[in-house]
Amino acid sequence: MAEEYEAQGDGWDMPTGVMPVGKERIIRAAASGDVPEVRRLISLGTIPLPYLLYHACATDKTKALETLLEAGGTVEANARSIYGWTSLGQAASQGHDKCVAMLLAAGVDPNRRVLNDHFDHTPLQLAMRPPRPGHLRACYLLLRAGATIPPDTENPYLLKVAAAGGLRAYEKAHRARLAATLARVVFPRLPVDALSHVAAFAFHTGAY
């Protein structure tokens, strides 16, 4: 994917990780959590909020992303660049699961596709292509937010979720299997119903 990305870029006018000259101040303010200052700088209109959100996701700057979402609202978090990239698409493709979680909590569309010469992909598809360190957690978060599993997927995790009838059903079955195992091997004195809650709390059922 790196070669494809480099061939086209992201469409936000600057390479990933590089800010326009003189605009570092707003990123520093966002990284420090200075919401009033970020709001003031955004109001000047010198740099578009979607670019700032995208930059924070691309570089995994979670504090900056939190501040930008609070200061600028979430309306523009779904914006596409001229090359079709979105903040959620970038965060998912890099396996930046904390950024994915923050964007989804802000109401970003989990199925909004990245559309350009190389991709016609949802964030869920990008999270699996290729796998990154946080990709599985990102996939789980996207599924919980209502992401659609592509019918042609070959990913083992997504195939298990689809075969179970969706994430909720997969979580329930996963929790039941773990609870039955614990009841037999580890906690013979606790009822399975109680162990179901222990399994859900301790093992992030449905996330693997």
C-alpha positions, 0 to 999 in steps of 0.5 A: 500500500505504501507504493500506491499511497506515494504514487498519488498522495493523500490530497491534502496538499502536503505530504503526510507528517508535514505541516504548512510553514507557519502553521505549527502553532495550531498543532502545538496548541492541539497537542497541549489540549488548549481548546480556546486557542485552537478555536481561535486559530481555526476561526482565522481560516488559515488552515482547514479543519479537515486537514488538521484532523487528517494530520492528527490521525496520520501521525497518531496524535490522539491528544491533538485529535481529541482537542480538534474534535472538541474545538471544531466539532465533528461535522468536517470529520467526514470530509474527503480530500481531493484524492478521496482520503478521509481521517477515519480511512487514514487512521484505519489503514495505519492501525491507529486504533485509538484515533479510530475509536475517537472518530467513531465516538464523535459520530464519523461514518464507519462505512464512508469509503476512500475513493481514488485511483487506487482505492474504493475501500471502506475503513474496515477494508483498509484496516485489513490491508495490510495488517498493522499493529492495531488493525484487529482492534480497529476492525473490532471498533469499526464493526461495533460502530456498524461497519459492513463486512465486505462479502468477498473478504478472506480475513479469518477474523471477519469470516468468523464474525460473518459466520456467527451472524454479526459481531453481537452474535459472535461476541455472545458465542465467544463469551459463552465458550470462554465461560464454559472453559473457565467453569471447567478448568479455572473456576469450578465453584462459580456458575457459568452465568457469573463466569460469562460476566467475568469473561466479558470483562477480562477478555474483550470477547468478540475482539479476536 
